[in-house]
Amino acid sequence: MTEFMKRLLKTPQGAIGTFLVVLVLAIVIFGPMVAPYDPEKLSPLARYKGPSAAYWLGTDQYGRDIFSRLLIGARATVVMAVLATIVGTLIGALIGTASAFLGGRADEFIMRTIDAVMSIPSLLFALLVVNLLGSSTVNALVAVAIAFAPGMARITRSVALSVRKQDYVNAAIARGESSAYIIRREMLPNVIAPIIVEMTIRVSFAVMLFATLSFLGLGAQPPAAEWGLMVSEARRYMHLSAGILIWPSTAIAIVAVGFNLLGDGLRDALNPRT
């Protein structure tokens, strides 16, 4: 683990990505504890305040402290994005590994179905799912997970095809192990490295997708302190105070860049020969 961390932090993208992700995780864990104000408390007399000692990032159109809303909104945005990515990755990894193991017509049918689903853009696919299930944070999580699963299935299959030819898989088949056992115990653990890299990068896309759904009114609902929803509410008042739009947008960008850089760093650390 020490050697792995050295390789990860050796590259600029790994070091910067690790720092940003650790910072974001710290905000997710400790943000609600250190938030100076109630994020939903309305203060009509304190609307559109600029940054000051009392309000570090100013206040929004309802007089709510932007800094407090960003700290607490990190959980609603980042945690849900990570959970959606994990769920989508697990579903896609199982489908891709099973397809590579089965081969033949089953593999052809599964992959052509995956290709058909992947022809629909992720945002449009997520919008379709949310419209079917209804507007809520949980439904947005399900939508993002389903939208990510096909891409993860194709990536996992490409790695699992080489694993399928290994001697330990053939030995498990010769022992008479079930297909479920071979997929779960023999193949999945050996395709985990590229999956982790891809999953880390996709978290950044999940954050942006969640923010987009909330921006369109299909994710978190008012008065939730979700970053995408904050941007959506602020766009009508940005001419009165640009900060109410700039700060949540910057938070989304920082998280996206952090996970992208961390994914690049993990790729290099897990493949030191490159």
C-alpha positions as CSV (number, residue, x, y, z in Angstrom):
1,M,0.0,0.0,0.0
2,T,2.9,2.4,0.8
3,E,4.5,1.7,-2.6
4,F,1.1,2.2,-4.3
5,M,0.6,5.6,-2.6
6,K,4.1,6.7,-3.5
7,R,3.3,5.9,-7.2
8,L,0.0,7.7,-6.9
9,L,1.4,10.8,-5.4
10,K,4.4,10.9,-7.6
11,T,2.5,12.2,-10.6
12,P,1.0,15.8,-10.5
13,Q,-2.5,14.6,-11.5
14,G,-2.4,11.9,-8.7
15,A,-1.2,14.3,-6.1
16,I,-3.7,17.1,-7.0
17,G,-6.5,14.7,-7.5
18,T,-5.9,13.0,-4.2
19,F,-5.7,16.4,-2.4
20,L,-9.0,17.6,-3.9
21,V,-10.9,14.4,-3.3
22,V,-9.7,14.2,0.3
23,L,-10.7,17.8,0.8
24,V,-14.2,17.1,-0.7
25,L,-14.6,14.0,1.5
26,A,-13.6,16.0,4.6
27,I,-16.3,18.5,3.7
28,V,-18.8,15.7,3.2
29,I,-18.0,14.3,6.6
30,F,-17.5,17.4,8.7
31,G,-19.3,20.1,6.7
32,P,-22.6,19.9,8.6
33,M,-20.7,20.1,11.9
34,V,-18.8,23.3,11.1
35,A,-21.5,25.1,9.0
36,P,-22.0,28.4,10.8
37,Y,-25.7,28.9,9.9
38,D,-28.9,26.9,9.3
39,P,-28.9,26.4,5.5
40,E,-32.6,26.8,5.2
41,K,-33.0,29.8,7.5
42,L,-34.5,32.7,5.7
43,S,-33.2,36.2,6.4
44,P,-35.1,38.7,4.1
45,L,-33.0,41.6,5.5
46,A,-29.7,39.9,4.6
47,R,-30.4,39.2,0.9
48,Y,-27.6,39.5,-1.7
49,K,-24.9,40.2,0.8
50,G,-21.3,40.0,-0.5
51,P,-18.5,38.1,1.2
52,S,-17.8,39.4,4.7
53,A,-16.7,38.2,8.2
54,A,-20.3,37.3,9.0
55,Y,-21.0,35.6,5.6
56,W,-17.8,34.2,4.1
57,L,-19.3,33.7,0.6
58,G,-22.3,36.0,1.0
59,T,-26.0,35.2,1.0
60,D,-28.5,34.2,-1.6
61,Q,-31.8,35.6,-2.8
62,Y,-33.5,34.5,0.5
63,G,-30.7,35.6,2.8
64,R,-29.4,32.1,3.4
65,D,-25.7,31.7,4.0
66,I,-24.1,30.3,0.8
67,F,-21.1,28.9,2.6
68,S,-23.3,26.8,5.0
69,R,-25.4,25.6,2.0
70,L,-22.3,24.5,0.1
71,L,-20.9,22.6,3.2
72,I,-24.2,20.8,3.8
73,G,-25.0,20.4,0.1
74,A,-21.8,18.4,-0.4
75,R,-23.5,15.3,1.1
76,A,-26.5,15.6,-1.2
77,T,-24.4,16.0,-4.3
78,V,-21.2,14.0,-3.8
79,V,-22.5,11.1,-1.7
80,M,-25.4,10.4,-4.1
81,A,-23.0,10.7,-7.1
82,V,-20.6,8.2,-5.5
83,L,-23.4,5.8,-4.6
84,A,-24.9,6.0,-8.1
85,T,-21.5,5.3,-9.6
86,I,-20.9,2.3,-7.3
87,V,-24.3,0.8,-8.1
88,G,-24.0,1.3,-11.8
89,T,-20.4,-0.1,-11.7
90,L,-21.5,-3.3,-9.9
91,I,-24.4,-3.8,-12.3
92,G,-22.2,-3.2,-15.3
93,A,-19.3,-5.3,-14.0
94,L,-21.6,-8.3,-13.4
95,I,-23.2,-8.0,-16.8
96,G,-19.9,-7.6,-18.6
97,T,-18.1,-10.4,-16.8
98,A,-21.1,-12.8,-17.3
99,S,-21.1,-11.9,-21.0
100,A,-17.4,-12.6,-21.4
101,F,-17.7,-15.9,-19.6
102,L,-20.8,-17.2,-21.5
103,G,-19.5,-16.2,-24.9
104,G,-21.2,-17.3,-28.1
105,R,-24.7,-16.2,-28.9
106,A,-25.3,-15.1,-25.3
107,D,-22.4,-12.7,-25.4
108,E,-23.5,-11.4,-28.8
109,F,-27.1,-10.8,-27.6
110,I,-25.9,-9.0,-24.4
111,M,-23.4,-6.8,-26.2
112,R,-25.8,-5.8,-29.0
113,T,-28.4,-4.9,-26.4
114,I,-25.7,-2.9,-24.6
115,D,-24.8,-1.1,-27.8
116,A,-28.4,-0.2,-28.4
117,V,-28.7,1.3,-24.9
118,M,-25.4,3.1,-25.2
119,S,-26.6,4.8,-28.4
120,I,-28.9,6.9,-26.1
121,P,-26.9,9.8,-24.4
122,S,-26.5,9.4,-20.7
123,L,-28.3,12.6,-19.8
124,L,-31.3,11.7,-22.1
125,F,-31.4,8.2,-20.7
126,A,-31.3,9.5,-17.1
127,L,-34.1,12.0,-18.0
128,L,-36.2,9.2,-19.4
129,V,-35.8,7.1,-16.2
130,V,-36.5,10.0,-13.9
131,N,-39.6,10.9,-15.9
132,L,-40.9,7.4,-15.5
133,L,-40.1,7.1,-11.8
134,G,-40.8,10.7,-10.7
135,S,-38.7,13.6,-9.5
136,S,-36.7,12.9,-6.3
137,T,-33.1,12.4,-5.2
138,V,-33.4,8.6,-4.9
139,N,-34.9,8.3,-8.4
140,A,-32.1,10.5,-9.7
141,L,-29.6,8.1,-8.1
142,V,-31.4,5.1,-9.8
143,A,-31.4,7.0,-13.1
144,V,-27.7,7.8,-13.0
145,A,-26.8,4.2,-12.0
146,I,-28.8,2.7,-14.9
147,A,-27.3,5.2,-17.3
148,F,-23.7,4.3,-16.3
149,A,-24.2,0.5,-16.2
150,P,-24.0,-0.2,-20.0
151,G,-20.7,1.6,-20.4
152,M,-19.2,-0.2,-17.4
153,A,-20.4,-3.5,-18.8
154,R,-18.6,-2.9,-22.1
155,I,-15.4,-1.9,-20.3
156,T,-15.5,-4.9,-18.0
157,R,-16.2,-7.3,-20.8
158,S,-13.1,-6.2,-22.7
159,V,-10.9,-7.0,-19.6
160,A,-12.8,-10.1,-18.7
161,L,-12.3,-11.7,-22.1
162,S,-8.6,-12.1,-21.4
163,V,-9.3,-13.3,-17.9
164,R,-11.7,-15.9,-19.3
165,K,-8.7,-17.7,-21.0
166,Q,-6.6,-18.0,-17.8
167,D,-5.8,-21.4,-16.4
168,Y,-7.5,-20.8,-13.0
169,V,-10.8,-20.2,-14.8
170,N,-10.4,-23.4,-16.8
171,A,-9.5,-25.2,-13.6
172,A,-12.7,-24.0,-12.0
173,I,-14.7,-25.2,-15.0
174,A,-13.0,-28.6,-14.8
175,R,-13.9,-28.8,-11.1
176,G,-17.6,-28.4,-12.0
177,E,-18.0,-25.0,-10.4
178,S,-21.2,-23.2,-11.2
179,S,-21.2,-20.2,-13.6
180,A,-22.2,-17.9,-10.8
181,Y,-19.3,-19.0,-8.7
182,I,-16.7,-18.6,-11.5
183,I,-18.0,-15.2,-12.4
184,R,-18.1,-14.0,-8.8
185,R,-15.1,-15.6,-7.3
186,E,-12.7,-16.2,-10.1
187,M,-13.2,-13.5,-12.7
188,L,-14.6,-10.4,-11.0
189,P,-11.6,-10.1,-8.5
190,N,-9.2,-10.1,-11.5
191,V,-10.9,-7.3,-13.4
192,I,-11.2,-4.9,-10.5
193,A,-8.2,-2.7,-11.2
194,P,-9.5,-1.1,-14.5
195,I,-13.0,-1.0,-13.0
196,I,-11.8,1.1,-10.1
197,V,-10.0,3.6,-12.4
198,E,-13.1,3.9,-14.6
199,M,-15.4,4.2,-11.6
200,T,-13.3,7.0,-10.1
201,I,-13.5,9.0,-13.4
202,R,-17.2,8.4,-13.8
203,V,-17.9,9.9,-10.3
204,S,-17.1,13.3,-11.9
205,F,-19.6,12.7,-14.6
206,A,-22.2,11.5,-12.0
207,V,-21.7,14.7,-10.0
208,M,-22.4,16.8,-13.2
209,L,-25.3,14.5,-14.2
210,F,-26.9,14.9,-10.7
211,A,-26.4,18.6,-10.8
212,T,-28.0,18.7,-14.3
213,L,-31.0,16.7,-13.1
214,S,-31.5,19.0,-10.1
215,F,-31.0,22.0,-12.3
216,L,-33.8,20.8,-14.5
217,G,-36.0,20.2,-11.4
218,L,-35.8,16.4,-11.7
219,G,-33.5,15.7,-8.8
220,A,-33.4,17.3,-5.4
221,Q,-36.3,19.6,-4.6
222,P,-36.4,23.0,-2.8
223,P,-35.3,23.9,-0.1
224,A,-32.6,21.2,-0.3
225,A,-29.0,22.6,-0.4
226,E,-28.0,20.6,-3.5
227,W,-25.4,22.3,-5.7
228,G,-27.3,21.9,-9.0
229,L,-30.5,23.1,-7.4
230,M,-28.6,26.1,-6.0
231,V,-27.4,27.0,-9.5
232,S,-30.9,26.6,-10.9
233,E,-32.4,28.9,-8.3
234,A,-29.6,31.4,-8.7
235,R,-29.8,31.9,-12.4
236,R,-32.7,34.3,-12.1
237,Y,-30.9,36.5,-9.6
238,M,-27.4,36.5,-10.9
239,H,-27.7,40.1,-12.1
240,L,-28.2,41.1,-8.5
241,S,-25.4,39.0,-7.0
242,A,-23.1,36.9,-9.2
243,G,-21.8,34.9,-6.2
244,I,-24.9,32.9,-5.7
245,L,-24.3,31.3,-9.1
246,I,-20.5,31.3,-9.1
247,W,-19.9,29.5,-5.8
248,P,-22.0,26.3,-6.4
249,S,-20.8,26.1,-10.0
250,T,-17.2,26.3,-8.8
251,A,-17.9,23.5,-6.2
252,I,-19.2,21.2,-8.9
253,A,-16.2,22.0,-11.1
254,I,-13.7,21.3,-8.3
255,V,-15.3,17.9,-7.5
256,A,-15.4,16.9,-11.2
257,V,-11.7,17.9,-11.8
258,G,-10.6,16.2,-8.6
259,F,-12.1,12.8,-9.4
260,N,-10.9,13.1,-13.0
261,L,-7.3,13.7,-11.9
262,L,-7.5,11.0,-9.3
263,G,-8.7,8.5,-11.9
264,D,-5.7,9.5,-14.1
265,G,-3.4,9.0,-11.2
266,L,-4.8,5.7,-10.3
267,R,-4.4,4.5,-13.9
268,D,-0.7,5.3,-13.8
269,A,-0.2,3.9,-10.3
270,L,-1.9,0.6,-11.1
271,N,0.1,0.3,-14.3
272,P,3.6,1.4,-13.3
273,R,5.2,0.1,-16.5
274,T,3.4,2.8,-18.4
